[in-house]
Amino acid sequence: MLGSSFENRFIKIKVLGINTASDGELSGGLAAINCMLEKNLSGVSYLAVDRQDIYNLVACKAAHKFRLLDMADERILVRSLRGTDIVFAVVDEVWENIKVVSIATHCAKKAGTPIILIAGGDFQDAEDEIIFDAVIKLPSEDFGSNAANIVENFIEVINLPGYPKLDFKTLVEFVKNSSAIISYTEARNSVVLAAKRALEQINFKETKKILFNVTAPKEKFSLADAQKLFHLLRNRAPDVEFLFGFSVDDWLTKKIKFLLIATQ
């Protein structure tokens, strides 16, 4: 579980923003890419995908844009995704263009890449048509900024120093070898409150393992906080195996970040 942040800096992450809006509009998947570019996230490449009209892609600032009109386009996307350690497929309102979402995620799987789906809105009954290894469900409201915060926190978990430090290979294996639900929350200066919010999204009857990571300034996470967190998790899920990481970010002055991955 202990990993080197120096080694983790060579991880290749790609964000696959998928447009589901009507012609000439920018949906949550592409708007999320613009939010991430504003954050200037390190070590991330961005790919914008649509199927309908090139004008849907114009407002997205991603360097790489794809129109999936035929098999040749799909092969190009697969080649562009190869050699990636993890892909975030980001899409809002999945049912608005389920076909392009399905094609794009199948391309990622053909590239041999673990896929974390960040999806907004209601996409019940769409899971059978989309390939993903783990899912994060978000409301459509403020989807772009919330999706950007989640990807930013994953990068922080990878790159920031930690005690213990989560190894990226462990994180990826945790995601891709089981059906995983990912929960991300923030709370003002409270590790326990952030954990409680994250745990609300988990069905413990179907959970076998939980990996969680706290991102906070060093002085905001004490031994007493660790003990409270341990008792909280044990009370909620006494039979579940836990893996733990802590990322130190002394620039966080007003909030604690909590990332949780639950596998079935």
C-alpha positions as a printed Julia matrix, in Angstrom:
264×3 Matrix{Float64}:
   0.0    0.0     0.0
   2.94   2.35    0.45
   3.9    4.03   -2.81
   6.34   6.55   -4.16
   4.86   9.89   -5.24
   7.83  10.23   -7.64
   6.82   7.02   -9.42
   3.17   8.05   -9.41
   3.95  11.26  -11.31
   4.52   9.21  -14.47
   0.92   7.93  -14.47
  -0.94   8.66  -17.71
  -4.49   9.9   -17.18
  -6.95  10.79  -19.93
 -10.34  12.43  -19.65
 -12.85  11.41  -22.31
 -15.52  14.12  -22.4
 -18.63  12.9   -24.23
 -21.17  15.37  -25.6
 -24.85  14.47  -25.36
 -26.43  17.86  -26.08
 -28.23  18.83  -29.29
 -26.43  20.41  -32.23
 -24.38  23.48  -31.41
 -24.58  23.06  -27.64
 -22.0   22.14  -25.03
 -23.09  19.41  -22.64
 -21.73  18.52  -19.22
 -19.09  16.14  -20.53
 -17.37  18.81  -22.62
 -18.04  21.6   -20.14
 -16.28  19.46  -17.52
 -13.16  19.38  -19.71
 -13.17  23.18  -19.85
 -13.43  23.3   -16.04
 -10.47  20.92  -15.71
  -8.38  22.96  -18.14
  -9.05  26.04  -16.02
  -7.69  24.14  -13.02
  -4.52  23.32  -15.01
  -4.43  19.74  -13.74
  -1.03  18.11  -14.15
  -0.43  14.97  -16.2
  -3.87  14.85  -17.85
  -4.76  14.67  -21.54
  -8.24  15.6   -22.77
 -10.27  14.05  -25.59
 -13.64  15.49  -26.63
 -16.09  13.16  -28.38
 -19.31  13.71  -30.29
 -21.18  11.98  -33.09
 -23.57  14.55  -34.47
 -22.02  17.81  -35.59
 -18.56  19.38  -35.43
 -20.07  22.55  -33.96
 -20.79  20.69  -30.72
 -17.01  20.38  -30.23
 -15.98  23.92  -31.13
 -16.65  25.42  -27.67
 -14.65  22.67  -25.94
 -11.01  23.62  -25.38
  -9.64  20.05  -25.54
  -6.66  19.65  -27.85
  -8.0   16.37  -29.27
 -11.52  16.16  -30.73
 -13.25  13.17  -32.3
 -16.42  12.63  -34.31
 -17.4    8.98  -34.1
 -19.15   8.58  -37.44
 -17.78   5.22  -38.57
 -15.44   2.34  -37.71
 -12.39   4.26  -38.95
 -13.1    7.04  -36.43
 -13.47   4.48  -33.68
 -10.12   2.9   -34.51
  -8.45   6.32  -34.28
  -9.97   6.87  -30.84
  -8.82   3.43  -29.67
  -5.25   4.22  -30.77
  -5.41   7.56  -28.97
  -6.4    5.86  -25.72
  -3.78   3.1   -25.76
  -0.96   3.31  -23.24
  -3.18   5.13  -20.75
  -3.23   4.04  -17.09
  -6.77   5.2   -16.42
  -9.57   6.94  -18.34
 -12.29   9.11  -16.87
 -15.32   8.96  -19.2
 -17.29  12.11  -18.31
 -20.88  12.51  -19.51
 -24.08  14.2   -18.38
 -27.6   13.06  -19.31
 -26.5    9.69  -20.69
 -29.84   8.87  -22.31
 -29.7   12.0   -24.48
 -27.16  10.23  -26.7
 -26.69   6.72  -25.39
 -25.19   5.56  -28.69
 -22.15   7.83  -28.58
 -21.63   7.07  -24.87
 -21.7    3.34  -25.61
 -19.31   3.62  -28.57
 -16.83   5.83  -26.71
 -16.63   3.58  -23.64
 -16.29   0.48  -25.83
 -13.34   2.18  -27.57
 -11.7    2.78  -24.19
 -12.15  -0.86  -23.26
 -10.67  -1.98  -26.59
  -7.63   0.13  -25.71
  -7.2   -1.99  -22.58
  -7.7    0.91  -20.2
  -9.53   0.91  -16.84
 -12.56   3.19  -17.14
 -14.07   5.33  -14.4
 -17.44   6.68  -15.55
 -18.44  10.06  -14.12
 -22.11  10.38  -15.04
 -24.68  13.05  -14.35
 -28.45  12.81  -14.25
 -30.55   9.67  -14.24
 -29.2    6.84  -16.35
 -31.07   3.94  -14.81
 -31.18   0.87  -17.09
 -28.33   2.29  -19.22
 -25.59   0.35  -17.42
 -25.96  -2.66  -19.71
 -25.15  -0.52  -22.75
 -22.09   1.23  -21.31
 -18.75  -0.36  -20.4
 -17.07   0.91  -17.23
 -15.09  -0.48  -14.31
 -16.26   2.02  -11.72
 -18.95   4.68  -11.6
 -19.43   8.03   -9.89
 -22.99   9.34  -10.05
 -23.53  13.1    -9.86
 -26.53  15.4   -10.19
 -26.72  17.41  -13.41
 -26.59  20.67  -11.46
 -23.0   22.0   -11.46
 -21.94  18.76  -13.16
 -18.88  20.19  -14.93
 -17.3   21.75  -11.85
 -18.07  18.74   -9.63
 -16.59  16.32  -12.16
 -13.48  18.51  -12.35
 -13.14  18.43   -8.55
 -13.27  14.63   -8.55
 -10.57  14.22  -11.21
  -8.46  16.83   -9.39
  -8.7   14.83   -6.17
  -7.66  11.61   -7.9
  -4.56  13.4    -9.16
  -3.87  14.72   -5.67
  -4.12  11.19   -4.27
  -1.56  10.1    -6.87
   0.89  13.0    -6.59
   0.73  14.42   -3.07
   2.9   12.99   -0.28
   1.02  10.73    2.09
   1.31   8.73    5.33
   0.42   6.04    4.33
   0.65   6.76    0.63
  -1.75   4.94   -1.7
   0.06   3.21   -4.53
  -1.54   3.96   -7.9
  -1.27   0.36   -9.06
  -3.22  -0.73   -6.01
  -5.87   1.89   -6.75
  -6.23   0.81  -10.39
  -6.35  -2.9    -9.53
  -8.98  -2.07   -6.92
 -11.1   -0.35   -9.58
 -10.81  -2.72  -12.51
 -11.13  -6.1   -10.81
 -14.61  -5.54   -9.43
 -17.74  -3.49   -9.85
 -16.84  -0.35   -7.95
 -18.86   2.59   -6.7
 -16.86   5.74   -6.06
 -17.96   8.46   -3.69
 -16.32  11.87   -3.34
 -17.21  14.48   -0.75
 -15.85  17.62    0.87
 -16.5   19.01    4.33
 -15.35  22.07    6.19
 -12.45  21.02    8.43
 -14.06  17.73    9.46
 -12.72  14.33    8.42
 -15.6   12.5    10.1
 -18.28  14.65    8.46
 -16.71  14.14    5.03
 -16.6   10.39    5.67
 -20.25  10.27    6.76
 -21.33  12.03    3.56
 -19.34   9.61    1.43
 -20.67   6.56    3.25
 -24.27   7.61    2.63
 -23.86   6.61   -1.01
 -22.67   3.07   -0.32
 -24.76  -0.13   -0.12
 -22.9   -2.13    2.52
 -24.84  -5.32    1.88
 -23.07  -5.65   -1.5
 -19.67  -4.3    -0.44
 -16.64  -6.49    0.21
 -13.79  -3.96    0.27
 -13.55  -0.21    0.76
 -10.56   1.91   -0.17
 -10.61   5.47    1.11
  -8.25   8.41    1.05
  -8.33  11.6     3.1
  -6.78  14.75    1.6
  -6.11  17.4     4.23
  -3.41  19.59    5.79
  -1.19  17.61    8.11
  -2.43  19.39   11.22
  -6.1   18.73   10.35
  -5.82  14.93   10.69
  -4.88  13.8    14.17
  -4.69  10.43   15.91
  -8.06  11.23   17.48
  -9.55  11.84   14.0
  -8.11   8.53   12.79
  -9.68   6.68   15.72
 -13.07   8.35   15.13
 -12.88   7.45   11.48
 -11.98   3.84   12.25
 -14.91   3.46   14.66
 -17.3    5.1    12.17
 -16.32   2.69    9.41
 -16.41  -0.35   11.66
 -19.87   0.57   12.96
 -21.23   1.02    9.43
 -19.53  -2.02    7.89
 -18.15  -4.47   10.45
 -17.42  -7.22    7.9
 -15.84  -5.09    5.18
 -12.09  -4.98    4.5
 -10.65  -1.43    4.52
  -7.62   0.06    2.78
  -6.54   3.52    3.82
  -4.48   6.41    2.5
  -3.78   9.98    3.6
  -2.66  12.76    1.25
  -1.08  15.88    2.72
  -2.16  19.18    1.16
  -1.18  22.12    3.33
  -2.86  24.52    0.88
  -6.26  23.22    1.98
  -7.2   25.65    4.71
 -10.98  25.37    4.89
 -11.97  21.89    3.76
 -11.23  18.17    3.92
 -11.55  15.9     0.86
 -12.67  12.3     1.16
 -12.45   9.77   -1.67
 -14.04   6.36   -1.2
 -14.09   3.34   -3.53
 -16.36   0.44   -2.59
 -16.11  -2.86   -4.46
 -18.63  -5.66   -4.69
